[in-house]
Amino acid sequence: MEKLFQLRETKISILLFVLVLLPASFIFSCSFFQGKGADKFSPSDKIRFQGAFKKFQIIGEGTDFLTVKCDIDSSLLDRFSLYALVLDQDNQPLRKVSGYTHNPRLKGKNHLWFYFFLYDPSKAFHSSTKSHYIKFVVIKKDKMEMEHIVMSPKTWGSKDKVKIFDLPSAPDQIPGYLILKDYTFLAKGDIRKPGGYYVAGKVIGHQGRWTHFIVTSDILGQDDLLLEYILPVDEGWLELATGSTHSMKEAVSPAEPYINGWWDGKGYFHPRPLKIEGLKKR
């Protein structure tokens, strides 16, 4: 009799396991693997991004800025980071045009804006003024998942009065980093990172043109060139507010804040010493 009761209890335990525990384990396993799968960049994700990028719209434009809008599902925005660059005809980023991603958080909309703007007040360093393409970049945890290039030709800058064809433009104050060797400004939201010597600060503008830089740090980074193999061509200083450069031979006084240094044969500036003269910390 006792063996019969034990056998019955064993059967009941097996039945409970089949009816309750196995389904629960199956549900947990499915949700776990679905969660792992959702964390990855899937072929359907790529198709959805490609569709959004192909339907991009220009919603703001001027001589010195461009604002592009894409409609991207919020579920994708929660999982991935998006960036964009403007490219020349050789698919190279324009050095003087920086950009960053902006979510206007419009109610009931999945709009994502990409601001591009030109900062080159001194015209001291030659750079291309025409772009041919926009490259959208999708990143997940510092890993590049995809790139998508669309055609969007534009001529940047003008010697004449600034013109605004349509709004919105990038803000009048944009934080970021100024690269000293060629006075290139990168917004904090630019996918590119500053190299060589650079300083932190913000560009100041008005009505779609940015003309001044306010420095907020000492000199950061390090020179990315083997200087022992480079001959100095000239010595002088770089004025940080406008990018104006002057040779020691000129009979003018530097405008603060400025950095003393020298230029190599490519026109790149190298600070010497690593000090900003007249810097007022803000």
Secondary structure, DSSP 8 states (H G I E B T S, - for coil): -HHHHHHHHHHHHHHHIIIIIHHHHHHHHHHHHHHHHHTS--HHHHHHHHHHHHT-EEEEEESSEEEEEEE--HHHHHH-EEEEEEE-TTS-B-TTEEEEEE----TT--EEEEEEEE--SS--S----EEEEEEEEEEETTEEEEEEEEEEEEE---SS---EEES----SEEEEEEETTTTEEEETT-SS---SEEEEEEEEEETTEEEEEEE-S--EE---S-GGG----EEEEEETTT--EEETTS-----SSEEEEEE-TT--EEESSS--BT----
